[in-house]
Amino acid sequence: AQKITQTQPGMFVQEKEAVTLDCTYDTSDPSYGLFWYKQPSSGEMIFLIYQGSYDQQNATEGRYSLNFQKARKSANLVISASQLGDSAMYFCAMREALSSNQAGTALIFGKGTTLSVSS
Amino acid sequence: DTEVTQTPKHLVMGMTNKKSLKCEQHMGHRAMYWYKQKAKKPPELMFVYSYEKLSINESVPSRFSPECPNSSLLNLHLHALQPEDSALYLCASSQVYQNSPLHFGNGTRLTVT
């Protein structure tokens, strides 16, 4: 079984600063993908960024980037120039095969990190 | 705006009631999911439908009954729930291929009294 570990229950950052949210994973599959989601207090889960295990470059999406270190099995999310609206819970996730067919996969989430951005 | 629509947004039900949660997507996705989320915890997988067939049931109690009438709709029928079933229920959809992201609805906040 795959496993996602987020060791930071809470992180605090000031506006305009960069912040790194940690994620380590464990899998024996050579092909895998890692996802980051943001969940504000309103509850919706917002997809932020994806990194494939065979991707040559670290993924970037606007202010979000992934520091992907395959040998260390880590996929840390970097948020640059933090904004007040970035305050939310952030989840790292990985697809796990839960049945014998490829269609039987789903995202399994880490415990999450609560990010608080102050002015 | 989310492309996965869940109704109702909030639901309060007694332990003897029968209710249904509804989820709809029009992105052409052939995989749909139900997750349950307690406060300050990660979402926990309940069910996965792939091509309108149930492919994963994560040992969910029978008081939760999923249904996928067509490729755009997903229902979760609730009956004889317990107070500990109070949670945020999230629906999601995705392409079937392995590394496609899940797109979530805004969820239904369920309270069982």
Interface residues (C-beta under 8 A of the other chain):
Chain A: S31 Y32 G33 F35 Y37 S42 G43 E44 M45 I46 F47 Y50 G52 M89 F91 R95 A97 L98 S99 N101 Q102 A103 G104 T105 A106 L107 I108 F109 G110 K111 G112 T114
Chain B: T2 A31 Y33 K40 K41 P42 P43 L45 V48 S50 Y51 S55 I56 E58 L88 L90 A92 V96 Y97 Q98 N99 P101 L102 H103 F104 G105 N106 G107 R109
